[in-house]
Amino acid sequence: MTDFIIKSTVSLIVLLGIYHLFLEKEKMHTFNRFYLLFSLVLSFAIPFITIEVVVESLPKPLVSQTAAVPVLIQPQNQVIAAKITTIQKAETNYMPIVLWCLYALATIFLIIRFGKNIYSLIMKAKKSQKVAFNCSTLVLSKEEQLPHTFLQYIFINEDDFNSQNIQQELYTHELTHVRQKHTYDVLFIEILKTLFWFNPILVFYKKAIQLNHEFLADENVVESHKNVSFYQNLLVEKASWNSNLYLASNLNFSVTKKRLIMMTKTTSKSRAFLKKIALVPVLAGLVFASCIEKTAAKDKEPEVWINGERVKESKMNQPISNWKKEQPNENNQTNEAAYFAGVRFIIYKTGTWTKDRVQGKDIILDKTYEELTAEEKDRFKPYLRIPKGHVKKSPTAAELEDYKDSKKYAIWIDDVNVKNTELNNYSPSDIAYVLGSSVMKNARTQKHPQPFQFHFYTHNYFDKKQMGKAPEKYPLDKVEIFDKIIKN
């Protein structure tokens, strides 16, 4: 909602500013009328328009052998967040509800007022004497009032009509409002003002639209009667009359120096054409600036080589040990039932972060592995992953040389972060296993700004940590899964 309000308001301001600076003073009123209406439509449509621009992105993250699902390790157990949704523990924030209620109340009030005014004008037309007049209907009212127009009705004073005290110029003026259907413009802007009453820029749009209507009506009167000075004096004479009919087109709306000067002003066709053409790139720029949305291009293959071959893109989202076809390792064949034997699987409705652990609440399911149904085991499939032992693979000499590039790689040897030059002390045969991944730009640090991080394991460390052996048993006694994690 905030994005909608900001984008539409900025567009409304820019387009109205263009109108006042470059178009309002020009005698091309029909074009200006539709420019103002188009500005309103475009401004409220812009938030829903998206122009995707493809930009290059960093390579896909490379998945390590140990990566699987979100895991939180605790001293006594292992917690797996099945569907992590961080929410605030604080009480419900009622401010948005209050604001929406206030908006609804104000909008309902304005809708009622809007409907009441339309009803009032229509009933006034029905109850008064009416006379067909050209393409309109004259409504003869007992009220002392200036001629004004709503839809096809022209409201005039009955006594002035009977005594023929209404000048022909005034009839022509009001007929122009009827023929050009100016009431629909006013109704349109009033509907927008009713729904978006909190946006003051719409008040200025209504004034600009109504003044443009008067320019159009004045222009038609001047062309029809050819007596500018008489008409100007007539308007000045009627200017002191009050009119509070905000849905009607009023004769004396904004009788200012601007309106009087416009009657005698001319605009050349070439000047008008150039101004219209100049709007095209301006409008295009506004739409592009407001609607552009950058999207990542198809991820490129990172320049990573292992065992003499460049890693293929199709392998990037697989564990690095799968990038190369390896010989089966008998230590990888741990049976799932044996691995999770006796382990409890507990699902909590919520989990709350405490100082050093997540405390579960509202147990939904609590079963040992053996008690799980086939359907439940299928549901827990992402969490039933059995770690596999790594297969020793030494890098090639070319690969080892490439890893010395400190601008490209951050290096760890036997889980200790070292300078890239430390690799000068090793030959390819000294390295038993290599594990690496790419680092997204927003995850890089000042200490490790490189796009790749690689871990090298020597034979002694590999054997000491039994990295080639798959564990026979799940190391903890339970797996806890939370639908929601509540953050204090």
Wavefront OBJ file of the C-alpha trace (Angstrom):
o trace
v 0.000 0.000 0.000
v 2.835 2.382 0.898
v 4.544 1.672 -2.415
v 1.277 2.384 -4.249
v 0.777 5.717 -2.465
v 4.365 6.870 -3.009
v 4.549 5.942 -6.692
v 1.122 7.321 -7.581
v 1.695 10.573 -5.658
v 5.103 11.185 -7.219
v 3.627 10.582 -10.673
v 0.674 12.897 -9.957
v 2.998 15.689 -8.821
v 5.359 15.333 -11.783
v 2.578 15.248 -14.389
v 0.698 18.178 -12.830
v 3.947 20.142 -12.633
v 4.523 19.528 -16.356
v 0.981 20.725 -17.056
v 1.351 23.988 -15.137
v 4.822 24.729 -16.492
v 4.412 23.853 -20.162
v 0.770 23.257 -21.154
v -1.705 25.348 -19.154
v -0.691 28.658 -20.748
v -1.051 27.283 -24.270
v -4.315 27.499 -26.182
v -4.741 23.783 -26.819
v -7.454 23.132 -24.280
v -8.878 19.895 -25.710
v -5.454 18.267 -25.604
v -4.905 19.592 -22.083
v -8.223 18.162 -20.938
v -7.288 14.654 -21.961
v -3.733 15.124 -20.690
v -5.085 15.798 -17.195
v -7.421 12.804 -17.313
v -4.665 10.603 -18.714
v -2.324 11.804 -15.953
v -4.764 10.589 -13.318
v -5.227 7.190 -14.947
v -1.498 6.722 -15.565
v -0.519 7.752 -12.042
v -2.806 5.191 -10.436
v -1.779 2.520 -12.944
v 1.997 2.992 -12.573
v 2.260 1.072 -9.264
v 0.841 -1.987 -11.035
v 3.202 -1.785 -14.032
v 6.495 -3.644 -13.906
v 9.275 -3.310 -16.465
v 11.847 -6.021 -15.926
v 15.449 -5.155 -16.708
v 17.877 -8.043 -16.726
v 21.148 -7.387 -14.946
v 24.091 -9.670 -14.493
v 24.202 -11.502 -11.205
v 26.804 -13.405 -9.289
v 27.163 -17.142 -9.832
v 24.897 -19.543 -8.026
v 25.994 -20.593 -4.559
v 27.828 -23.862 -4.649
v 26.348 -26.401 -2.277
v 28.785 -28.035 0.106
v 28.678 -31.697 0.989
v 27.238 -30.920 4.407
v 24.533 -28.477 3.274
v 20.986 -29.775 3.530
v 18.269 -28.064 5.552
v 18.343 -25.214 8.071
v 19.934 -26.707 11.221
v 20.446 -25.217 14.661
v 22.900 -27.163 16.821
v 22.343 -27.169 20.584
v 24.265 -28.886 23.390
v 21.650 -31.608 23.990
v 19.727 -31.910 20.786
v 19.377 -30.876 17.195
v 16.653 -28.517 16.015
v 15.477 -28.408 12.434
v 13.212 -25.526 11.411
v 10.720 -26.936 8.941
v 9.027 -23.688 8.050
v 10.848 -20.757 9.578
v 8.662 -17.698 10.020
v 10.122 -15.037 12.289
v 7.441 -13.144 14.162
v 7.489 -10.739 17.068
v 6.484 -11.949 20.481
v 5.069 -8.543 21.299
v 1.335 -8.089 21.417
v -0.582 -7.521 18.203
v 0.111 -4.136 16.681
v -3.288 -2.504 16.518
v -2.100 0.675 14.800
v -2.675 -0.619 11.227
v -6.146 -1.791 12.260
v -6.934 1.620 13.771
v -5.669 3.429 10.670
v -7.701 1.217 8.335
v -10.795 1.773 10.473
v -10.291 5.552 10.368
v -9.789 5.388 6.611
v -12.950 3.298 6.224
v -15.025 5.683 8.381
v -13.794 8.773 6.537
v -14.321 7.124 3.148
v -17.838 5.975 4.034
v -18.693 9.515 5.174
v -17.382 10.997 1.905
v -19.170 8.382 -0.209
v -22.440 9.238 1.561
v -21.834 12.952 1.008
v -20.963 12.332 -2.643
v -24.100 10.273 -3.202
v -26.233 12.805 -1.345
v -25.044 15.655 -3.581
v -25.751 13.705 -6.767
v -29.167 12.738 -5.438
v -29.864 16.360 -4.507
v -29.103 17.632 -8.010
v -31.104 14.878 -9.704
v -34.125 15.425 -7.424
v -33.893 19.157 -7.982
v -34.043 18.533 -11.720
v -37.027 16.166 -11.357
v -39.073 18.476 -9.122
v -38.486 21.664 -11.136
v -40.070 22.751 -14.373
v -38.013 21.657 -17.351
v -37.663 22.989 -20.895
v -35.931 21.162 -23.762
v -33.152 23.330 -25.167
v -30.991 22.119 -28.046
v -29.109 19.055 -26.729
v -29.807 19.930 -23.105
v -32.630 20.363 -20.613
v -33.157 23.698 -18.903
v -34.164 23.310 -15.266
v -36.092 26.360 -14.071
v -35.432 26.955 -10.400
v -36.924 29.412 -7.950
v -33.497 29.959 -6.415
v -31.431 33.052 -7.173
v -28.473 31.497 -8.939
v -26.145 31.717 -11.880
v -26.536 29.203 -14.695
v -24.660 25.981 -13.955
v -24.530 22.542 -15.536
v -24.789 18.955 -14.300
v -24.931 16.158 -16.880
v -27.467 17.303 -19.517
v -29.212 19.711 -17.131
v -28.634 23.475 -17.191
v -29.963 25.029 -13.991
v -31.163 28.642 -14.366
v -33.386 31.051 -12.456
v -37.022 30.791 -13.550
v -37.673 34.542 -13.368
v -34.548 35.333 -15.400
v -35.630 32.817 -18.033
v -39.194 34.164 -18.275
v -37.998 37.772 -18.475
v -35.294 36.790 -21.001
v -32.659 38.206 -18.683
v -30.093 35.563 -19.572
v -27.593 36.535 -22.260
v -27.035 34.226 -25.232
v -23.341 34.008 -24.304
v -24.311 32.321 -21.033
v -26.463 29.765 -22.843
v -23.580 29.025 -25.232
v -21.193 28.679 -22.301
v -23.376 26.136 -20.494
v -24.219 24.238 -23.675
v -20.501 23.708 -24.214
v -20.289 21.972 -20.820
v -23.202 19.735 -21.814
v -21.966 18.871 -25.309
v -18.410 18.116 -24.162
v -19.678 16.133 -21.152
v -17.563 17.990 -18.616
v -19.637 16.617 -15.741
v -18.089 13.182 -16.235
v -14.607 14.630 -15.699
v -15.755 16.254 -12.462
v -17.417 13.040 -11.274
v -14.267 11.064 -12.070
v -11.985 13.334 -10.057
v -14.528 13.455 -7.215
v -14.586 9.651 -7.029
v -10.800 9.643 -6.786
v -10.913 12.336 -4.105
v -13.451 10.277 -2.174
v -11.329 7.125 -2.238
v -7.972 8.864 -1.814
v -9.072 11.761 0.387
v -5.729 11.705 2.183
v -3.914 12.787 -1.005
v -4.115 16.607 -1.290
v -2.675 16.674 -4.822
v -6.097 15.599 -6.144
v -7.563 18.940 -5.009
v -5.190 20.711 -7.385
v -6.115 18.319 -10.187
v -9.786 19.163 -9.749
v -9.034 22.890 -9.927
v -6.940 22.385 -13.067
v -9.659 20.263 -14.713
v -12.448 22.724 -13.896
v -10.397 25.692 -15.088
v -9.677 23.821 -18.307
v -13.435 23.290 -18.740
v -13.949 27.035 -18.433
v -11.207 27.656 -21.002
v -13.047 25.333 -23.404
v -16.415 26.978 -22.778
v -14.962 30.482 -23.058
v -13.219 29.555 -26.293
v -16.517 28.359 -27.792
v -18.352 31.532 -26.682
v -15.681 33.784 -28.210
v -15.729 31.854 -31.505
v -19.536 31.867 -31.635
v -20.288 35.487 -30.669
v -17.124 37.348 -31.714
v -17.428 39.879 -28.876
v -14.602 39.274 -26.415
v -14.845 42.517 -24.449
v -18.617 42.148 -23.834
v -18.182 38.578 -22.644
v -15.263 39.515 -20.397
v -17.313 42.289 -18.790
v -20.206 39.881 -18.376
v -17.999 37.385 -16.515
v -16.554 40.093 -14.278
v -20.090 41.225 -13.480
v -21.106 37.672 -12.475
v -17.883 36.928 -10.588
v -19.229 38.094 -7.224
v -21.982 35.441 -7.175
v -21.381 32.545 -4.780
v -21.796 28.926 -5.828
v -21.259 25.937 -3.530
v -22.208 23.240 -6.014
v -18.956 21.323 -6.217
v -20.303 18.713 -8.681
v -21.608 21.262 -11.204
v -19.819 23.317 -13.852
v -20.161 26.901 -12.679
v -20.039 29.914 -14.957
v -18.038 32.055 -12.536
v -15.458 29.415 -11.581
v -12.083 31.139 -11.190
v -12.810 34.365 -13.083
v -9.201 35.521 -12.898
v -6.790 37.465 -15.025
v -5.518 34.111 -16.350
v -8.946 33.198 -17.712
v -9.565 36.633 -19.245
v -6.148 36.722 -20.934
v -6.643 33.226 -22.367
v -9.615 34.465 -24.446
v -7.339 36.635 -26.577
v -4.303 34.411 -26.628
v -3.195 32.328 -29.626
v -0.881 29.330 -29.931
v 0.662 28.389 -33.265
v 0.102 24.871 -34.558
v 3.844 24.217 -34.741
v 4.365 25.304 -31.134
v 1.505 23.106 -29.951
v 2.812 20.167 -31.980
v 6.332 20.483 -30.583
v 5.034 20.578 -27.001
v 2.918 17.505 -27.583
v 5.819 15.605 -29.131
v 8.137 16.650 -26.283
v 5.807 14.939 -23.821
v 6.444 11.494 -25.302
v 10.010 10.999 -23.972
v 9.058 12.698 -20.685
v 6.146 10.323 -20.099
v 8.218 7.339 -21.222
v 10.988 8.334 -18.811
v 8.528 8.680 -15.946
v 7.023 5.247 -16.583
v 10.449 3.656 -16.970
v 11.836 5.272 -13.796
v 8.769 4.346 -11.751
v 8.220 0.816 -13.029
v 11.708 -0.541 -13.613
v 12.497 -3.675 -11.659
v 15.897 -5.245 -11.892
v 15.989 -9.002 -12.218
v 18.981 -11.233 -12.177
v 20.176 -12.628 -15.442
v 20.652 -16.327 -15.827
v 23.446 -17.203 -13.465
v 26.773 -17.748 -15.165
v 29.025 -20.643 -14.508
v 31.753 -19.690 -12.041
v 35.284 -20.329 -13.187
v 35.900 -23.283 -10.868
v 38.004 -26.272 -11.847
v 38.374 -29.498 -9.933
v 40.522 -32.473 -10.936
v 41.323 -30.919 -14.286
v 37.741 -30.308 -15.374
v 35.575 -27.230 -15.198
v 32.481 -27.763 -13.069
v 29.307 -27.781 -15.170
v 26.400 -25.465 -14.363
v 24.029 -28.418 -14.007
v 26.141 -29.656 -11.091
v 26.271 -26.356 -9.198
v 23.336 -27.058 -6.910
v 24.645 -30.472 -5.976
v 27.201 -31.298 -3.286
v 30.714 -30.726 -4.542
v 31.479 -34.404 -4.058
v 28.904 -35.079 -6.789
v 30.559 -32.768 -9.294
v 32.847 -35.595 -10.312
v 31.857 -39.166 -10.886
v 33.340 -40.960 -7.892
v 33.817 -44.597 -7.130
v 31.210 -45.986 -4.715
v 32.360 -45.818 -1.110
v 31.217 -48.725 1.007
v 31.189 -46.425 4.040
v 28.364 -44.396 2.440
v 25.826 -47.185 2.582
v 24.507 -46.602 6.122
v 20.946 -47.868 6.457
v 18.367 -45.164 7.272
v 16.528 -47.293 9.832
v 19.775 -48.105 11.639
v 20.995 -44.521 11.476
v 17.829 -43.042 13.052
v 17.014 -46.005 15.333
v 15.443 -44.781 18.570
v 15.604 -41.088 17.557
v 12.486 -39.101 18.476
v 10.892 -36.762 15.918
v 8.991 -33.933 17.611
v 6.971 -31.272 15.804
v 6.067 -28.122 17.757
v 3.493 -25.545 16.689
v 5.869 -22.787 17.832
v 9.389 -22.439 19.133
v 10.680 -19.515 21.182
v 14.271 -18.319 21.197
v 15.724 -18.219 24.688
v 19.234 -17.232 25.678
v 20.944 -20.354 24.361
v 18.289 -22.555 22.768
v 14.878 -22.765 21.156
v 12.099 -23.788 23.528
v 9.268 -25.723 21.894
v 5.590 -25.248 22.696
v 2.389 -27.090 21.703
v 3.535 -30.497 20.474
v 1.820 -31.602 17.278
v 3.663 -34.931 16.863
v 6.042 -36.933 19.067
v 7.179 -40.323 17.746
v 10.311 -42.400 17.467
v 11.600 -43.195 13.999
v 10.173 -46.688 14.286
v 6.700 -45.303 15.110
v 6.581 -43.019 12.061
v 4.184 -44.057 9.313
v 5.352 -44.297 5.713
v 3.505 -41.051 4.982
v 5.210 -39.285 7.894
v 8.625 -40.562 6.806
v 7.960 -39.208 3.339
v 7.000 -35.873 4.907
v 10.267 -35.828 6.880
v 12.355 -36.895 3.877
v 14.360 -33.606 3.794
v 15.388 -34.257 7.416
v 16.229 -37.937 6.998
v 19.401 -37.211 5.086
v 22.262 -39.510 6.008
v 25.699 -37.888 5.705
v 27.992 -39.706 3.351
v 31.697 -40.156 3.689
v 33.912 -38.123 1.379
v 36.099 -39.741 -1.252
v 39.662 -38.498 -1.414
v 40.356 -36.401 -4.500
v 43.478 -34.307 -4.898
v 43.393 -31.109 -6.992
v 45.470 -30.837 -10.115
v 48.590 -28.653 -10.230
v 46.731 -26.081 -12.362
v 43.857 -25.959 -9.904
v 46.164 -25.551 -6.923
v 47.927 -22.715 -8.703
v 44.593 -21.020 -9.423
v 43.573 -21.228 -5.754
v 46.551 -19.010 -4.857
v 44.692 -16.024 -6.346
v 43.798 -14.015 -3.213
v 41.358 -11.789 -5.116
v 39.309 -14.797 -6.133
v 39.541 -17.258 -3.241
v 39.484 -17.210 0.542
v 41.387 -20.285 1.756
v 41.134 -22.624 4.756
v 43.531 -25.495 5.339
v 42.358 -28.101 7.841
v 39.633 -25.664 8.983
v 42.126 -22.849 9.672
v 41.898 -19.657 7.634
v 45.248 -18.949 6.006
v 46.740 -16.704 3.354
v 46.629 -17.997 -0.202
v 50.420 -18.045 -0.304
v 50.322 -20.843 2.290
v 49.388 -23.148 -0.595
v 52.986 -22.754 -1.835
v 53.938 -25.179 0.936
v 51.709 -27.923 -0.500
v 51.771 -30.073 -3.588
v 48.561 -31.490 -5.105
v 49.269 -34.909 -3.588
v 49.344 -33.372 -0.087
v 45.657 -32.439 -0.379
v 43.136 -35.207 0.254
v 39.932 -33.320 -0.336
v 38.721 -29.904 -1.555
v 35.391 -28.347 -0.618
v 34.238 -24.961 -1.971
v 31.389 -22.591 -2.555
v 30.667 -19.188 -4.035
v 29.754 -16.240 -1.798
v 26.944 -13.842 -2.708
v 27.989 -10.209 -2.802
v 25.891 -9.172 0.180
v 27.417 -11.976 2.272
v 31.043 -10.983 1.716
v 32.949 -9.305 4.523
v 35.818 -6.877 4.717
v 38.049 -9.709 5.891
v 36.848 -12.094 3.172
v 35.722 -10.079 0.134
v 36.477 -12.903 -2.309
v 33.678 -14.423 -4.428
v 34.766 -17.985 -3.527
v 35.687 -19.803 -0.344
v 37.548 -23.132 -0.468
v 38.546 -25.606 2.235
v 41.541 -27.908 1.793
v 41.995 -31.006 3.905
v 45.335 -32.815 4.243
v 45.495 -36.606 4.433
v 46.310 -36.604 8.160
v 43.389 -34.292 8.993
v 41.030 -36.165 6.660
v 41.874 -39.484 8.363
v 41.844 -38.014 11.873
v 38.355 -36.592 11.424
v 37.214 -39.751 9.645
v 35.879 -37.639 6.796
v 35.774 -40.659 4.548
v 33.468 -42.589 6.842
v 29.723 -42.130 7.055
v 28.453 -42.001 10.668
v 26.649 -45.156 11.705
v 24.238 -43.481 14.119
v 22.478 -40.142 14.374
v 24.577 -38.280 16.994
v 21.636 -36.886 19.031
v 18.562 -38.417 20.642
v 15.884 -36.291 18.980
v 15.038 -34.054 16.052
v 12.831 -31.046 16.834
v 10.871 -29.369 14.035
v 9.041 -26.057 14.421
v 6.232 -24.653 12.287
v 7.166 -21.163 13.488
v 10.160 -19.708 15.268
v 9.202 -16.823 17.584
v 11.885 -14.222 18.111
v 11.938 -12.439 21.457
l 1 2 3 4 5 6 7 8 9 10 11 12 13 14 15 16 17 18 19 20 21 22 23 24 25 26 27 28 29 30 31 32 33 34 35 36 37 38 39 40 41 42 43 44 45 46 47 48 49 50 51 52 53 54 55 56 57 58 59 60 61 62 63 64 65 66 67 68 69 70 71 72 73 74 75 76 77 78 79 80 81 82 83 84 85 86 87 88 89 90 91 92 93 94 95 96 97 98 99 100 101 102 103 104 105 106 107 108 109 110 111 112 113 114 115 116 117 118 119 120 121 122 123 124 125 126 127 128 129 130 131 132 133 134 135 136 137 138 139 140 141 142 143 144 145 146 147 148 149 150 151 152 153 154 155 156 157 158 159 160 161 162 163 164 165 166 167 168 169 170 171 172 173 174 175 176 177 178 179 180 181 182 183 184 185 186 187 188 189 190 191 192 193 194 195 196 197 198 199 200 201 202 203 204 205 206 207 208 209 210 211 212 213 214 215 216 217 218 219 220 221 222 223 224 225 226 227 228 229 230 231 232 233 234 235 236 237 238 239 240 241 242 243 244 245 246 247 248 249 250 251 252 253 254 255 256 257 258 259 260 261 262 263 264 265 266 267 268 269 270 271 272 273 274 275 276 277 278 279 280 281 282 283 284 285 286 287 288 289 290 291 292 293 294 295 296 297 298 299 300 301 302 303 304 305 306 307 308 309 310 311 312 313 314 315 316 317 318 319 320 321 322 323 324 325 326 327 328 329 330 331 332 333 334 335 336 337 338 339 340 341 342 343 344 345 346 347 348 349 350 351 352 353 354 355 356 357 358 359 360 361 362 363 364 365 366 367 368 369 370 371 372 373 374 375 376 377 378 379 380 381 382 383 384 385 386 387 388 389 390 391 392 393 394 395 396 397 398 399 400 401 402 403 404 405 406 407 408 409 410 411 412 413 414 415 416 417 418 419 420 421 422 423 424 425 426 427 428 429 430 431 432 433 434 435 436 437 438 439 440 441 442 443 444 445 446 447 448 449 450 451 452 453 454 455 456 457 458 459 460 461 462 463 464 465 466 467 468 469 470 471 472 473 474 475 476 477 478 479 480 481 482 483 484 485 486 487 488
